[in-house]
Amino acid sequence: MSFKIIDKQKWNRRSQFEHYYSNVPCTYSMTVKLEITKIIKLKKKLYPTMLYAIASIVNNHEELRTSFDEEGNVGIFDVMYPCYTIFHKETETFSNIWTPYNIDFDRFFESYYQDLQQYGTVEKMDAKPDEPRNTFPVSMIPWESFEGFNLNLKKGYDYLSPIFTIGKYYRENDKYYIPLAIQVHHAVCDGYHVCRFISELRNLLQS
């Protein structure tokens, strides 16, 4: 994992970043429904497949890998890993597990399954220790579908990475859909970038 510091003096996004980070701090969210008919019909494991698909598109674009380092410098990670929630039925609590991204789905799924086996029953917030800085959060709410979802973060204006929330999938006529909420910081990500992410994710899920 490497982190490339952005030279703000040469950054073509400098004015937009300063406006939405310092002058008018602004995050926003968008909720969409994604067709997952192929995933369901092929009987693929839904959660790891969604994690892989989301991570694949995140790693295609610099604006989704932009963050701060420990010294507060703005820069771009060369790779981002999904950090995702695991639910514990008996205690009705959840834990976070992170899995390194791999462009090869089978290898990613193998790593996901190993992490789930090793840390899936650890009932504390950070079930898998030593989470690196180059992660982005993904939550799964499999009990209910939704048409809108928004997070209210007290310190959200200092958090630049995208946040994803997945809902319950459902059938509509002869197709299957799942809701996905995407929350981003306007300082690094505009509507154009979110729409491009959604378009590429739709294509990947149906390919």
C-alpha positions as CSV (number, residue, x, y, z in Angstrom):
1,M,0.0,0.0,0.0
2,S,1.3,3.4,-0.9
3,F,0.0,7.0,-0.5
4,K,0.7,9.7,-3.0
5,I,0.5,13.2,-1.5
6,I,-1.3,15.7,-3.7
7,D,0.4,18.9,-4.6
8,K,-2.4,21.3,-4.0
9,Q,-0.7,24.1,-6.0
10,K,-1.0,22.0,-9.1
11,W,-4.2,20.1,-8.3
12,N,-6.9,20.8,-10.8
13,R,-9.5,20.3,-8.0
14,R,-7.9,22.7,-5.6
15,S,-10.7,25.3,-5.7
16,Q,-13.5,22.8,-5.4
17,F,-11.7,21.0,-2.5
18,E,-11.2,24.2,-0.6
19,H,-14.8,25.3,-1.2
20,Y,-16.4,22.1,0.0
21,Y,-13.9,21.3,2.7
22,S,-13.2,24.6,4.3
23,N,-15.8,27.2,3.1
24,V,-19.0,25.2,2.8
25,P,-18.2,21.7,4.3
26,C,-20.5,19.4,2.5
27,T,-21.2,15.6,2.2
28,Y,-24.1,14.1,0.3
29,S,-25.6,10.7,-0.3
30,M,-27.4,9.0,-3.2
31,T,-29.5,5.8,-3.1
32,V,-30.0,3.6,-6.1
33,K,-31.4,0.2,-7.0
34,L,-29.1,-2.2,-8.7
35,E,-30.2,-5.2,-10.7
36,I,-28.6,-8.4,-9.4
37,T,-30.6,-11.0,-11.4
38,K,-27.5,-12.7,-12.7
39,I,-26.0,-13.0,-9.2
40,I,-29.2,-14.6,-7.8
41,K,-29.7,-17.0,-10.7
42,L,-26.0,-18.1,-10.6
43,K,-26.5,-18.6,-6.8
44,K,-23.4,-16.6,-6.0
45,K,-22.8,-15.5,-2.4
46,L,-24.4,-12.0,-2.4
47,Y,-22.4,-10.2,0.3
48,P,-18.8,-11.0,-0.9
49,T,-19.9,-10.5,-4.5
50,M,-21.2,-7.0,-3.7
51,L,-18.1,-6.3,-1.7
52,Y,-15.8,-7.3,-4.6
53,A,-17.9,-5.4,-7.2
54,I,-17.9,-2.2,-5.1
55,A,-14.2,-2.4,-4.3
56,S,-13.4,-3.0,-8.0
57,I,-15.0,0.2,-9.0
58,V,-13.6,2.2,-6.1
59,N,-10.1,1.1,-7.1
60,N,-10.7,2.2,-10.6
61,H,-11.0,5.9,-9.7
62,E,-8.7,8.3,-7.8
63,E,-11.5,10.4,-6.3
64,L,-12.8,7.4,-4.4
65,R,-9.3,6.6,-3.1
66,T,-8.6,10.1,-1.9
67,S,-8.0,10.5,1.9
68,F,-5.8,12.1,4.6
69,D,-2.6,10.5,5.9
70,E,-1.6,10.6,9.6
71,E,-0.1,14.1,9.2
72,G,-3.2,15.5,7.6
73,N,-1.9,15.6,4.0
74,V,-4.4,15.0,1.2
75,G,-3.4,12.2,-1.1
76,I,-4.4,9.1,-3.0
77,F,-4.0,5.5,-1.9
78,D,-3.0,3.1,-4.7
79,V,-5.5,0.5,-3.4
80,M,-8.5,0.5,-1.1
81,Y,-9.8,-2.5,1.0
82,P,-13.5,-3.0,2.0
83,C,-14.2,-2.9,5.8
84,Y,-17.6,-4.5,6.3
85,T,-20.0,-5.4,9.0
86,I,-20.8,-8.8,10.4
87,F,-24.0,-9.3,12.5
88,H,-24.2,-11.4,15.7
89,K,-27.7,-12.7,16.2
90,E,-27.5,-13.7,19.8
91,T,-26.3,-10.3,21.1
92,E,-27.8,-8.2,18.3
93,T,-24.5,-6.4,17.8
94,F,-22.1,-6.2,14.9
95,S,-18.4,-6.3,14.2
96,N,-16.1,-4.9,11.5
97,I,-13.8,-7.1,9.4
98,W,-11.6,-5.9,6.6
99,T,-10.3,-8.0,3.7
100,P,-7.5,-7.0,1.2
101,Y,-8.8,-6.4,-2.3
102,N,-7.7,-8.7,-5.1
103,I,-8.6,-8.1,-8.7
104,D,-9.2,-11.9,-9.0
105,F,-12.6,-12.6,-7.5
106,D,-11.8,-16.2,-6.5
107,R,-8.8,-15.0,-4.5
108,F,-10.8,-12.2,-2.9
109,F,-13.5,-14.6,-2.0
110,E,-11.0,-17.0,-0.5
111,S,-9.5,-14.2,1.7
112,Y,-13.0,-13.1,2.6
113,Y,-14.0,-16.6,3.7
114,Q,-10.8,-17.0,5.7
115,D,-11.4,-13.7,7.5
116,L,-15.0,-14.7,8.2
117,Q,-14.0,-18.1,9.6
118,Q,-11.3,-16.5,11.8
119,Y,-13.0,-13.3,13.0
120,G,-16.7,-13.8,12.3
121,T,-17.5,-14.8,15.9
122,V,-15.3,-12.2,17.6
123,E,-17.9,-10.0,19.3
124,K,-16.2,-6.6,19.4
125,M,-16.3,-3.5,17.2
126,D,-13.0,-4.3,15.4
127,A,-13.0,-8.0,15.1
128,K,-10.1,-8.2,12.8
129,P,-7.2,-6.2,14.3
130,D,-4.7,-3.9,12.7
131,E,-7.1,-2.2,10.2
132,P,-4.9,-0.2,7.7
133,R,-5.7,3.4,6.8
134,N,-6.6,2.4,3.2
135,T,-10.1,1.0,4.0
136,F,-13.6,2.2,3.1
137,P,-16.7,1.1,5.1
138,V,-19.5,-1.1,3.8
139,S,-22.6,-2.0,5.9
140,M,-25.3,-4.5,5.1
141,I,-28.9,-4.2,6.3
142,P,-30.4,-7.5,5.0
143,W,-33.7,-7.2,6.9
144,E,-35.2,-4.3,5.0
145,S,-35.1,-2.6,1.6
146,F,-35.0,1.1,1.4
147,E,-35.4,4.0,-1.1
148,G,-33.2,6.4,0.9
149,F,-30.5,6.2,3.5
150,N,-28.3,8.9,5.0
151,L,-25.6,8.9,7.7
152,N,-25.1,11.9,10.0
153,L,-21.5,12.0,11.1
154,K,-20.3,14.4,13.8
155,K,-16.9,14.4,12.3
156,G,-18.0,13.5,8.8
157,Y,-16.5,16.6,7.2
158,D,-13.0,15.3,7.9
159,Y,-13.7,11.9,6.3
160,L,-13.1,11.8,2.6
161,S,-13.5,8.1,1.7
162,P,-16.9,6.8,0.3
163,I,-19.3,5.0,2.6
164,F,-21.6,2.3,1.3
165,T,-24.8,0.8,2.8
166,I,-26.5,-2.2,1.2
167,G,-30.2,-3.2,1.9
168,K,-32.4,-6.2,1.4
169,Y,-32.7,-7.5,-2.1
170,Y,-36.1,-8.0,-3.6
171,R,-37.9,-9.4,-6.7
172,E,-39.7,-7.1,-9.1
173,N,-41.5,-9.0,-11.9
174,D,-38.9,-11.4,-13.2
175,K,-35.8,-9.5,-12.0
176,Y,-34.0,-9.0,-8.7
177,Y,-32.8,-5.7,-7.3
178,I,-30.9,-4.5,-4.3
179,P,-30.7,-0.9,-2.8
180,L,-27.3,0.7,-2.4
181,A,-26.7,4.0,-0.6
182,I,-23.5,5.9,-1.4
183,Q,-22.2,8.7,0.9
184,V,-19.3,10.9,-0.3
185,H,-17.5,14.1,0.6
186,H,-18.2,16.8,-2.0
187,A,-14.6,18.1,-1.6
188,V,-13.3,15.2,-3.6
189,C,-16.3,13.7,-5.3
190,D,-19.0,15.4,-7.4
191,G,-22.3,14.1,-8.8
192,Y,-20.6,13.2,-12.0
193,H,-18.2,10.9,-10.2
194,V,-21.0,9.2,-8.2
195,C,-23.0,8.6,-11.4
196,R,-20.0,7.2,-13.1
197,F,-19.4,4.8,-10.2
198,I,-23.0,3.7,-10.4
199,S,-22.9,3.1,-14.1
200,E,-19.8,1.1,-13.9
201,L,-21.1,-0.9,-11.0
202,R,-24.3,-1.7,-12.8
203,N,-22.3,-2.9,-15.8
204,L,-20.1,-5.1,-13.7
205,L,-23.0,-6.7,-11.8
206,Q,-24.7,-7.6,-15.0
207,S,-21.6,-8.8,-16.9
